[in-house]
Amino acid sequence: MERIRLGIVGVGHLGRFHVKVAREIDCIEVVGIYDIDPKRLEEISREFSVIAFEDMDSLLELCDAVSIVVPTHSHFSVAREAIGRGIHVFIEKPLTSTVEEGKLLVEMAREKGIKLQVGHIERFNPAFLSLKGIKLSPMFVEAHRLARFHPRGLDVSVILDLMIHDIDIVLTLIPYPLCSLHACGVPVISASEDIANVRMEFENGAVANLTASRISAKDMRKMRLFQKDQYISIDFLEKKSEIFSLEGVDALREEGFSVTSLGEIGISPLKRTIYMVHPPRVEINSLKMELGEFARSILLDLEEVVSGEQALYSLEVAHRILREIKRPDSYLREGDLTSKG
């Protein structure tokens, strides 16, 4: 089997998992790792028996692809160096700190003909994947992404740290132009927003209401979708979903979904049955699947699951939210954002 020679730049908390998981993927050969912290570099090298490189250039010389797991402010400089060498790039979310940097990376990748995939890992969450048999066309979305305080990620606002996960999912579920948004946010213990809320309105009439906080007493990663004849609850933390449906359950039963009748509503002849539907549990490692799909896109010349263009659109929306927080009386007008890739 042909294998992708992968280097990993940044082996901190999340980078360690990249090293661990990438070594388990058949079509990936981890050629080495690099980190600016020599002590951490040696520690991870010893733990996983991978070669540690004293400088990034030496590592990149041996790579077909690189996984970039460094702080957000360094995404652009590391990715630009790799793309300039014609190396395929997987980069953790968000794509870059600024929209301008993101646009440059996307343009460079397009010109070089390389793959650029961004780590919006919730696309690979078992709770989300379990809904593949369901036609998702929500008209109202509500999401709460709450986390206990941790010093990691404080170099960016909670919008780029946490909410961007839900922004990406919403823009995937609602493929219509974003017409307006209104946002508010508050810095509580850091220099940037630690808690924020945004209401997004789309051209088809759909609305999304997103809340993110990194100063919560408990962790929560839930999204609720409301569409005709269905209410869908997605728990990204517990990795499970539930569907309450008024129709279409026979087809779902045939696909292995567990269906339970909860009773009837309405008066004859308009009486209808409410069903609770549980999708079959998807047993996968999200990061392993994400990196595996990245490798497959290179080997088979497939489109990336989360392309640079898609991640750039999410980044544009995230930065629009940041601007709205500073100007709470302003609204996004149609045409302010570039088209989704």
C-alpha angles and dihedrals in degrees: 000000000000112000134205114232102226129191122194120214113196120028102190123124096313096028090061089061090050089056093046096047099039090058088059095056113096096213094050129079112192102217095182151309138247134196133165089232106078093195093053091043092055092045095054092041090056095043095053101025094240127142116262117214121209092211133028095230093063091051094048091053089068099043137100089184140008134210110214114206103162130122113293094251089062097047095093099049095047095043093046090054092049095044090048088060092050093252119150111243134216109183129183119242134306098049093224140334094259136033091234091057091047092052091051093052093048091049092047092049091049092049093047093045093232133139118258114186125176125212103244088150098180088077084070097043111126090231091058095039091052089067095063090109091056124084103232116203105143122187093191127031127184122186134180119189109178128169138179114251117277127165092231114100097020091124087082137040120270085253092067094032102050116351093059088074090063093040088058093048093047093049088050093050096043108047095185132104116277107242104181144351138187124196144177132187142171133209105220108164103358135052093259136045113306096177128028144165130199135184114206123193122197134204093252091056096259118142130202124194113193130185126185130179135170095188099065126134089230140022120256132168107174134148127186123200124197119194137148110309093350144082115191126194119198119191106191092180096052090035095228139108136205129200128201107198141176097196147010095051096128091065091046091051089055090053092056100265116146109238127193127179113232097185139271136296131197133029126282130302087025095045113135135185123237115218131194111215126194116194117221109271113257111221107202140124103243096208092046091051091045094053091041091055089049090055091046091052088057098043095044098030093240129158113268115257089230106023127198089250092055092046090049091055090052089048091051091052091046091054091046087056090051090052091048090053089058090045104036093174095058128091133205113252124211111270096031091108130058117243119276114263 
